[in-house]
Amino acid sequence: MNSAVRRSTFMTTSIWKKLVTAVRGGASEVGESIADANAIRILDQEIRDAENALVKARDGLITIKAKHKLSAQRLEEHATSIANWEGRAMQALNKGEEALAVECANKIAEIEALRDQEQELAEQFSKQVNLLQDQVIKAESRIKSLKQQVEMAKARETVQKARVATATATGGA
């Protein structure tokens, strides 16, 4: 009799251990499922934020590229104007009109100052274009990475659901 009681107690204890283990496992799975669901929401929000930042960076890049192009055109105009005034100055000197040649030289100096300012501006635009292009590339890479993380989280969620379904179908064994 004593051994029958021990077997019964052992079986009861074993069943309780299995039940406790099953409950702990279920709680763990539920916790993982909640964490994955929140991870997916968080990652989706990060993707939306990154995509919005990417749109702004691309818009900024377009604007800066346009300003850089205009600046380059003004540099060409200044170069043409300087060459034109230099030609006039040479003609004035050849005719012996030194006062006119001095006026032309003053005009050349003014245009050269404008050209130098425009050159500095064009260089700044060029640096901004490079910076924004790098930011666009980084944002695209970040979005790709975030989308991969979402896919991984969704895959984990699917596996988790399959585990729960399997555990339920087999009675938790």
C-alpha positions in Angstrom: 0.0 0.0 0.0 2.7 2.3 0.9 4.3 2.0 -2.6 0.9 2.7 -4.2 0.5 5.9 -2.2 4.0 6.9 -3.2 3.3 6.2 -6.9 0.1 8.2 -6.6 1.8 11.0 -4.9 4.7 10.9 -7.4 2.2 11.0 -10.3 0.3 13.8 -8.7 3.5 15.7 -8.2 4.6 15.0 -11.7 1.3 16.2 -13.2 1.5 19.4 -11.1 5.0 20.0 -12.3 3.9 19.6 -15.9 1.0 21.9 -15.3 3.2 24.6 -13.7 5.7 24.2 -16.5 3.0 24.5 -19.1 1.6 27.6 -17.4 5.1 29.2 -17.2 5.7 28.3 -20.8 2.4 29.8 -21.9 3.1 32.9 -19.9 6.5 33.2 -21.5 5.0 32.7 -25.0 2.3 35.3 -24.3 5.0 37.7 -23.0 7.1 37.1 -26.1 4.0 37.6 -28.3 3.2 40.9 -26.6 6.9 42.0 -27.0 6.9 41.1 -30.7 3.6 42.9 -31.3 5.0 46.0 -29.7 8.3 45.6 -31.5 6.4 45.5 -34.8 4.4 48.6 -33.9 7.6 50.5 -32.8 9.5 49.4 -35.9 6.5 50.4 -38.1 6.5 53.9 -36.5 10.3 54.2 -36.9 9.9 53.3 -40.6 7.2 56.0 -41.1 9.5 58.5 -39.3 12.5 57.5 -41.4 10.5 57.7 -44.6 9.2 61.2 -43.7 12.8 62.2 -43.0 13.9 60.7 -46.3 11.2 62.8 -48.2 12.4 65.9 -46.5 16.0 65.1 -47.2 15.2 64.5 -50.9 13.2 67.8 -51.1 16.1 69.6 -49.5 18.6 68.0 -51.9 16.5 69.1 -54.9 16.4 72.6 -53.6 20.1 72.8 -52.9 21.0 71.3 -56.2 18.8 73.9 -57.9 20.6 76.7 -56.0 23.9 75.2 -56.8 23.1 75.1 -60.5 22.0 78.8 -60.4 25.2 79.7 -58.6 27.2 77.9 -61.3 25.3 79.8 -64.0 26.0 83.1 -62.3 29.7 82.2 -62.1 29.7 81.6 -65.9 27.9 84.9 -66.4 30.5 86.7 -64.2 33.4 85.1 -66.2 31.8 86.2 -69.5 31.2 89.7 -68.1 34.8 89.9 -66.9 36.1 88.8 -70.3 33.9 91.4 -72.0 35.1 94.3 -69.7 38.7 93.2 -70.2 38.2 93.4 -73.9 36.7 96.9 -73.5 39.6 97.9 -71.3 42.1 96.7 -73.9 40.3 98.6 -76.6 40.3 101.8 -74.5 44.1 101.4 -73.8 44.7 100.9 -77.5 42.9 104.1 -78.3 44.7 105.9 -75.6 41.6 106.5 -73.5 43.1 105.8 -70.1 40.2 107.2 -68.1 37.8 104.8 -69.9 40.3 101.9 -69.3 40.4 102.8 -65.6 36.6 102.7 -65.5 36.6 99.3 -67.1 39.2 98.1 -64.6 37.0 99.3 -61.7 34.1 97.5 -63.2 36.2 94.3 -63.6 37.2 94.6 -59.9 33.5 94.8 -58.9 32.5 91.8 -61.0 35.5 89.8 -59.7 34.4 90.5 -56.1 30.9 89.3 -57.0 32.4 86.3 -58.7 34.5 85.5 -55.6 31.4 85.7 -53.4 29.4 83.5 -55.8 32.3 81.0 -55.9 32.2 80.7 -52.1 28.4 80.3 -52.2 28.7 77.6 -55.0 31.3 75.7 -52.8 28.9 75.8 -49.8 26.1 74.5 -52.0 28.3 71.7 -53.3 29.2 70.7 -49.7 25.5 70.7 -48.8 24.6 68.6 -51.8 27.2 66.0 -50.8 26.0 66.1 -47.1 22.4 65.6 -48.1 23.2 62.9 -50.6 25.0 61.0 -47.7 21.9 61.5 -45.5 19.6 60.2 -48.2 21.7 57.1 -48.6 21.8 56.5 -44.8 18.1 57.0 -44.5 17.4 54.5 -47.3 19.7 52.0 -45.6 18.0 52.6 -42.3 14.6 52.1 -43.8 15.8 48.8 -45.4 17.2 47.6 -42.1 14.0 48.5 -40.2 11.8 46.7 -42.8 14.0 43.6 -42.4 13.6 43.8 -38.6 9.8 44.0 -39.1 9.9 40.9 -41.3 12.0 39.1 -38.6 9.5 40.1 -35.9 6.6 39.0 -38.0 8.3 35.7 -38.6 8.9 35.2 -34.9 5.3 36.0 -34.3 4.2 33.4 -36.8 6.5 30.8 -35.2 5.1 31.7 -31.8 1.5 31.3 -32.9 2.4 27.9 -34.5 4.0 26.8 -31.2 0.9 27.9 -29.2 -1.3 26.1 -31.7 0.8 23.0 -31.6 0.9 23.0 -27.8 -2.8 23.5 -27.6 -3.4 20.7 -30.1 -1.1 18.2 -28.3 -2.5 19.1 -24.9 0.6 21.1 -23.8 2.9 18.0 -24.0 
